[in-house]
Amino acid sequence: MGWIVAVIAVAAAVAAAVRAQNSARAEHIALARAELAERQSKAAEARTTALTDEIRQLAHNRIPAAALALSHPTAKVPGLREAAEVDGDSARLLTEAVQAARKAVVEERGRVDAAARAAMRGTSAKIQSLLNQAQQLLHELQHEYDDPRILQLDFRNELALRRTQATAVLCDAWPGLARQNSPLVEIVLGAQSRVAGYERVKVANHLRDERLALVARAAEPLAIALAELLANATAYSHPDTDVQVTLQQSGGRGAFLVVDDAGIGMDDDALDRARALLAGPPEVLLTELGDPPQTGFAVVGRLVLQYGFNCHIEASPFGGMRTILRVPAHLLTVLEEDRSLSALAPKPVQAQATSSVPAPTEQETAPVPQPAGGEAAALPSRRRRAPRPARPASADAAPDREQVPRTPEQAGASWAALQQGTLNGRSVAGRPSAPAPDDHDHPDDRDEQGDDQT
């Protein structure tokens, strides 16, 4: 019986040991599970904190930076700060939120800009119509009165008309003026007359064909584009320096208008931006042109895109900037011989260099015969010259200035002298006289410079 008791005791001891071992194992498992749950809770809390921080950065930094980068491409858009603490789905959703915000900003800016363009387009059309009526009335007054202040009013009206016309073009409106086929050199003179400081613009005509002209649909757009370039050149150069405009003609590539100034130049960033605007981008937002808006190059870019011009800007050998405006060959034509050119249009350089002195006759150049034997020559005797053909009276009355074109300064001086003589005659007759004419470039005109385009 003793061995049975021993076996029972051993079994009881083994069972107690097993129970103790199982209890220890269960306690260890429970402890491990508690530690795991604690670690998971801390990890979840860390992820929640990281996600909260990322959402805060998204609202405060990433979305505003993404909106800023739309108008300033060099601005940096920050990414995720704690990428390791945010899972893939959360990171993807945050990136999609930035893209959605960028898209919404772009669409809203487009709607706002379109509304602004429509409003400015309608306003510009009305103002342009009123300015054209005022210009017509001023022209009528110039024929009735000889007060030089009317010329000043007409010039200021022309400056306002150019600004309004440029604004309309920037808003995708029609230039508002229809022309016929116009000589290229007269288009340059017309653009010069629309710029404050026009007397500083010097035109050099190097065209091979004096009657080279632009087709009707491109004449006014080219005048607008060149006026903007001249306004920029005069605004950013010293008032004592000249702005050189050179007309050149190239075989199958059309014609070139080269504008050189001795201004302050441009840094690399401004030059890159100017080239981007002059290249004719498909869309330019009004909000990207600064405050106040710098519209000159943007206007030229719109005309380049619409009419096929080409414009390039680079450093000028005169110290400032050189702008090259190319007119393609398909926009050029040649005027008929019966179409007269403006008296103020400069003649081509080749035509000015050609001498118009007739060759002497054979009798005038024949040497006097010497006597034979080497004796001294006899006294000179009068030789009969060939009679010259009679010249018509109109040819005798033709002034020499028809062969040498007058500059704008000479024409202005002649006009001022004529007005002064009229005023002096009225003073002698006892009639009230108008004030003496002053310089056309009034000090106020200095304030009306071209659009700031740097």
Secondary structure, DSSP 4 states (H G I P E B T S, - for coil): -HHHHHHHHHHHHHHHHHHHHHHHHHHHHHHHHHHHHHHHHHHHHHHHHHHHHHHHHIIIIIHHHHHHHHH-TTSPPP--S-GGGS-HHHHHHHHHHHHHHHHHHHHHHHHHHHHHHHHHHHHHHHHHHHHHHHHHHHHHHHHH---HHHHHHHHHHHHHHHHHHHHHHHTT---S----SEEHHHHHHHHHTTSTTGGGEEEEEE-SSTTEEE-HHHHHHHHHHHHHHHHHHHHTB-TTS-EEEEEEEETTTEEEEEEE--B----HHHHHHHHHHHT--S---GGGSTTTT--HHHHHHHHHHHH--EEEEEE-TTSSEEEEEEE-GGGEEE--TTSPPPTTSPPPHHHHHS--PPPPPHHHHPPPPPPGGGPPPPPP---PPPPPPPPPHHHHH--GGGTSPPPHHHHHHHHHHHHHHHHHHHHHHT---PPPP--SS-HHHHHS-PPP--
